[in-house]
Amino acid sequence: MRQLSVFTLCLLLFLSCSNPRKKMVREGEKGTKKELKYARNITIERTKSYVVVRLLNPWKKGAVLHTYYLVGCGSQVDVPEDGTKVAIPLQKSVVFTTSHANLIEMLHAQKAIAGVADLKYMIIPDVQKRARMKGGIVDCGYAMKPDIERIIDLCADAVLLSPFENSGGYGRLEQIGVPIIECADYMERSALGRAEWMKFYGLLFGKEHEADSLFAVVEENYKSLSKKARQSKVTRSVLPDRKVGAVWYLPGGESSVGLLYKDAHGSYAYAADKHSGSLSMPFETVLDKFGQSDFWVLCYNGDFNCSLLLAEYQGYAKLKPCQTKEIYGCKVDSKPYFEEVSWRPDWLLADLIQLFHPDLHIAPMRYYQKLTD
């Protein structure tokens, strides 16, 4: 009985703070748009009563993926019925992705993380520490199969997750009345475009100033590094990733990684390609296009070296980087690569510039290190 009372109280408190399903008939107010220089799939408009955030559908040109009306917690303002009302700043959020959890920490709003999905994959020290504490961060299961009951028990005021094309919706998660924040930043083409979404997340957590300041630093560093790379007298060529099953997935020339290579002023065999996603190629094509690449970059888990790489596939021995030992790896289960690069592409760009242009000595590499024998 006591548990039922506590749940009812939490539910009433939640409903009084934000109700995304409530139908409104009021027309939308006109406001001023917040300038976004690089992001193409999001608009932010500030009105007298609320902030309107529209996410454009990256998979359907001209369509809107989601509209959010951000209002101050406790405000009784009416909003149009074509979107989700979100009370800000968020106090008890459930975060499904490690990159967004890390951004929330970068913005100094980590106390607002009440639950996470895929806890074992998050190498964020504060998240892991608080998850072990009594009354700390709650493990809400897997992102693809979240524990709905735990999210309800948390009285969560929002769930942050990454949407996917043709996902078919979010099942029971859509039925519990908690606003779902669709974090589609990963579909931005440019690195700075994706990083600029931090301005939206800053609004959600009451950290607008911190987000604007952080992005200004990222933008300045990124542009400065790219300018420095242009002055290099040495340019090397890159071979990215490695074979998965029967194919090798490579960044399209207009993908976020492909554009990073361009901003690093490096040589990439598919730089002229117009695809914004991945290209799947058989090994024979990779050997033809990338066989003489100057260096190879890849990510891995656990213990790894050149011998283990060759054990995966003997055909790798035909690649020049295997013969010259110019293979650089990022150990992603101990280095915060996936946690950081979405928001600090300047840090990744610095690593790539040093690999493309060894005559430039910027700083010790943050993510990559040379694989041993």
C-alpha positions in Angstrom: 0.0 0.0 0.0 2.8 2.4 0.9 4.6 1.6 -2.4 1.3 2.4 -4.2 1.1 5.8 -2.4 4.6 6.7 -3.2 4.1 5.8 -6.9 0.9 7.9 -7.0 2.6 10.9 -5.4 5.5 10.6 -7.9 3.0 10.4 -10.8 1.1 13.5 -9.6 4.3 15.5 -9.1 5.4 14.5 -12.6 2.1 15.4 -14.2 2.1 18.8 -12.5 5.6 19.5 -13.9 5.3 18.2 -17.5 2.6 16.5 -19.5 3.7 15.9 -23.1 0.4 14.3 -24.1 -1.9 17.2 -22.9 -3.8 18.6 -25.8 -3.6 22.3 -26.5 -5.6 24.4 -28.9 -3.6 27.6 -28.6 -1.8 28.8 -31.7 2.0 28.9 -31.7 3.6 32.1 -30.7 6.1 33.8 -33.0 9.6 34.2 -31.7 13.2 34.8 -32.6 15.5 32.0 -33.9 18.7 31.1 -32.1 21.5 31.1 -34.6 22.9 27.7 -35.5 25.9 28.0 -37.8 26.6 24.3 -38.7 23.7 22.1 -37.6 21.2 21.4 -40.4 18.6 19.1 -38.7 17.5 21.3 -35.8 16.0 24.8 -35.3 15.7 26.6 -32.0 13.1 29.5 -31.7 12.6 31.5 -28.5 9.1 32.9 -27.8 7.8 34.9 -25.0 6.3 31.8 -23.2 8.5 28.9 -24.3 11.3 27.7 -26.5 10.4 25.8 -29.7 12.9 23.1 -30.8 12.2 21.4 -34.1 14.1 18.3 -35.2 14.0 17.8 -38.9 13.7 14.2 -40.1 17.1 13.2 -41.5 15.6 10.3 -43.4 12.7 12.2 -45.0 13.4 15.5 -46.6 11.0 18.3 -45.6 9.5 16.3 -42.7 9.7 17.1 -39.0 11.0 14.3 -36.8 9.8 15.9 -33.5 8.8 19.3 -32.1 9.5 20.2 -28.5 8.1 23.1 -26.4 10.4 23.8 -23.6 8.7 25.6 -20.6 9.9 26.4 -17.2 9.1 23.8 -14.6 5.9 24.7 -12.8 4.7 27.0 -15.6 1.1 26.5 -16.6 1.6 28.0 -20.1 -0.4 26.4 -22.9 1.6 25.1 -25.9 0.4 24.0 -29.4 -0.7 20.3 -29.7 1.7 19.4 -32.5 4.6 18.6 -30.2 5.9 17.5 -26.8 5.8 19.8 -23.8 9.0 19.5 -21.7 9.5 21.1 -18.4 13.0 22.5 -18.0 15.5 22.3 -16.5 15.4 18.5 -16.4 16.0 17.2 -12.9 15.8 13.4 -13.3 16.6 12.2 -16.7 17.3 8.7 -18.1 20.1 8.6 -20.6 20.4 5.8 -23.1 23.7 6.7 -24.8 27.2 7.1 -23.3 28.0 10.2 -25.4 25.0 12.1 -24.1 25.7 11.1 -20.6 29.3 12.4 -21.0 28.0 15.7 -22.5 25.7 16.2 -19.5 28.8 15.9 -17.4 30.8 18.3 -19.5 28.0 20.8 -18.9 28.2 20.2 -15.2 24.6 18.8 -15.0 25.6 15.2 -14.1 23.3 15.3 -11.0 20.4 15.3 -13.4 21.3 11.8 -14.6 19.0 9.5 -12.6 19.2 6.4 -14.7 21.1 5.1 -17.7 20.8 2.2 -20.2 23.7 0.0 -21.2 25.5 0.8 -18.0 28.3 -1.7 -18.5 29.3 0.1 -21.7 29.6 3.5 -20.0 33.2 4.2 -19.0 32.4 7.5 -17.4 33.9 7.3 -13.9 31.2 9.4 -12.2 28.4 7.3 -13.8 30.0 4.1 -12.7 30.7 5.4 -9.2 27.1 6.7 -8.6 25.7 3.5 -10.1 27.4 1.5 -7.2 26.0 3.9 -4.6 22.8 3.3 -2.7 20.2 5.7 -4.1 22.5 6.6 -7.0 22.1 6.1 -10.7 19.7 3.3 -11.6 20.6 0.7 -14.3 17.5 0.8 -16.6 18.5 -2.2 -18.7 19.5 -2.2 -22.3 18.8 0.6 -24.8 17.0 -1.8 -27.1 15.0 -3.3 -24.3 14.7 -0.8 -21.4 13.3 -1.7 -18.0 10.1 0.4 -18.2 9.2 -0.3 -14.5 12.4 1.2 -13.3 12.0 4.3 -15.4 8.5 4.7 -14.0 9.7 4.2 -10.4 12.3 6.9 -11.0 9.6 9.4 -11.8 11.8 10.4 -14.7 11.1 13.7 -16.3 12.6 12.8 -19.7 14.3 9.9 -21.6 17.2 10.8 -24.0 17.7 8.2 -26.7 19.0 8.0 -30.3 16.3 7.4 -33.0 16.8 5.1 -36.0 15.2 5.0 -39.4 12.2 2.7 -39.6 12.6 1.8 -35.9 8.8 1.2 -35.5 8.5 3.5 -32.4 9.5 2.9 -28.8 6.9 0.5 -27.6 5.8 0.8 -24.0 8.2 3.7 -23.5 5.8 5.9 -25.5 2.8 5.0 -23.2 4.1 6.0 -19.8 3.9 9.8 -20.3 7.6 10.6 -20.0 8.9 12.9 -22.8 11.2 11.2 -25.2 14.0 13.3 -26.4 15.1 12.0 -29.8 18.9 12.7 -30.0 19.3 12.7 -33.7 22.6 14.7 -33.6 24.5 11.7 -35.0 22.8 12.2 -38.4 24.5 15.6 -38.9 27.0 15.5 -41.7 29.7 17.8 -40.3 31.5 17.3 -37.0 30.8 20.9 -35.9 27.1 20.4 -36.9 26.8 17.5 -34.6 28.7 19.2 -31.8 26.4 22.3 -32.1 23.4 20.2 -30.9 24.9 20.7 -27.4 23.1 24.0 -27.5 19.8 22.1 -27.4 20.9 19.8 -24.6 22.2 22.9 -22.7 18.7 24.3 -22.8 17.2 21.1 -21.5 19.4 21.0 -18.5 19.5 24.7 -17.7 23.0 25.0 -18.9 22.6 27.2 -22.0 25.5 29.5 -21.1 27.8 26.5 -20.5 26.9 24.9 -23.8 27.3 28.1 -25.8 30.7 28.7 -24.1 31.9 25.1 -24.7 30.8 25.2 -28.4 32.7 28.4 -28.9 35.9 26.8 -27.6 35.3 23.7 -29.8 34.7 25.8 -32.9 37.7 28.0 -32.4 40.0 25.1 -31.8 38.7 23.1 -34.7 39.0 25.9 -37.2 42.5 26.8 -35.9 43.7 23.2 -36.2 42.3 22.9 -39.8 44.1 26.1 -40.8 47.3 24.8 -39.3 47.0 21.5 -41.2 46.7 23.4 -44.5 50.2 24.7 -43.9 51.8 21.2 -43.6 54.4 20.2 -46.2 53.8 16.5 -45.7 50.5 14.7 -46.4 49.9 11.0 -45.9 47.0 8.8 -46.9 44.6 6.9 -44.5 43.0 3.5 -44.4 40.1 3.5 -41.9 38.5 0.7 -39.9 38.7 -3.0 -40.8 36.8 -5.9 -42.3 33.5 -7.0 -40.7 32.5 -10.4 -41.9 32.7 -10.4 -45.7 32.7 -6.6 -46.2 34.7 -3.6 -45.1 32.7 -0.5 -44.1 34.3 2.8 -45.1 33.2 6.4 -44.5 31.5 8.1 -47.4 33.2 11.2 -48.7 30.4 13.4 -47.3 30.0 11.5 -44.0 31.1 13.1 -40.7 34.3 11.1 -40.7 35.0 11.8 -44.4 34.5 15.5 -43.8 36.9 15.3 -40.8 39.6 13.9 -43.2 38.9 16.9 -45.5 39.2 19.3 -42.6 42.5 17.6 -41.6 43.6 18.2 -45.2 44.6 14.5 -45.4 44.5 12.1 -48.3 41.5 9.8 -48.4 40.8 7.6 -51.4 37.0 8.2 -51.3 37.3 12.0 -50.6 35.3 12.8 -53.8 32.5 10.4 -53.0 29.2 12.0 -52.3 27.7 9.5 -49.8 27.0 10.8 -46.3 26.8 7.3 -44.8 29.0 4.2 -44.9 30.3 2.4 -48.0 30.5 -1.4 -47.9 33.3 -2.8 -50.0 34.8 -6.3 -50.5 38.4 -6.7 -49.5 39.6 -6.8 -53.1 38.3 -3.2 -53.7 39.9 -2.0 -50.4 43.2 -3.6 -51.5 43.0 -1.8 -54.8 42.0 1.6 -53.4 43.8 1.6 -50.1 46.5 -1.1 -50.4 49.3 1.6 -50.6 47.9 3.8 -47.8 50.5 5.3 -45.5 48.8 4.5 -42.2 45.8 2.6 -40.8 43.4 3.7 -38.0 41.0 1.4 -36.2 39.2 0.9 -32.9 39.3 -2.1 -30.7 38.4 -3.6 -27.4 40.6 -5.5 -24.9 44.2 -6.5 -25.6 45.2 -6.1 -29.3 48.3 -5.9 -31.4 49.4 -6.5 -35.0 49.7 -10.3 -34.6 46.1 -10.5 -33.4 45.0 -8.3 -36.2 46.6 -10.6 -38.8 45.1 -13.6 -37.0 41.7 -12.1 -37.8 42.4 -12.1 -41.6 45.6 -13.1 -43.3 44.8 -10.9 -46.3 45.7 -7.8 -44.2 49.4 -8.8 -44.7 49.1 -7.4 -48.3 48.4 -3.9 -47.1 51.3 -1.5 -46.9 50.5 -0.3 -43.3 50.9 -3.9 -42.2 54.3 -4.1 -43.8 55.5 -0.7 -42.5 53.9 -1.2 -39.0 52.0 2.1 -39.4 48.8 0.9 -37.7 47.2 3.1 -35.0 44.5 1.9 -32.8 42.1 3.4 -30.2 41.2 1.1 -27.2 37.6 2.2 -26.8 36.9 0.2 -23.7 39.4 2.3 -21.8 39.7 5.5 -23.7 36.6 7.8 -23.9 36.5 7.9 -27.7 32.8 7.4 -28.1 32.0 9.5 -25.1 34.0 12.6 -26.3 34.4 12.9 -30.1 30.7 13.9 -30.8 31.2 17.0 -28.7 35.0 17.5 -29.0 35.7 16.9 -32.6 38.6 19.3 -32.2 40.4 16.6 -30.1 39.9 13.9 -32.7 40.9 16.3 -35.5 44.2 17.0 -33.6 45.0 13.3 -33.6 44.2 12.9 -37.3 46.3 15.9 -38.3 49.3 14.5 -36.6 48.8 11.2 -38.4 48.3 12.9 -41.8 51.0 15.5 -41.2 53.9 14.1 -39.1 55.8 17.4 -39.6 53.2 19.1 -37.3 53.8 18.4 -33.6 50.6 19.7 -32.0 50.3 17.6 -28.8 50.5 14.0 -27.7 47.7 12.0 -29.3 44.7 11.6 -27.2 43.0 8.5 -28.7 45.4 6.7 -31.0 48.6 4.8 -30.3 50.8 2.7 -32.5 50.0 -1.0 -32.3 52.8 -3.2 -31.2 53.9 -6.5 -32.8 
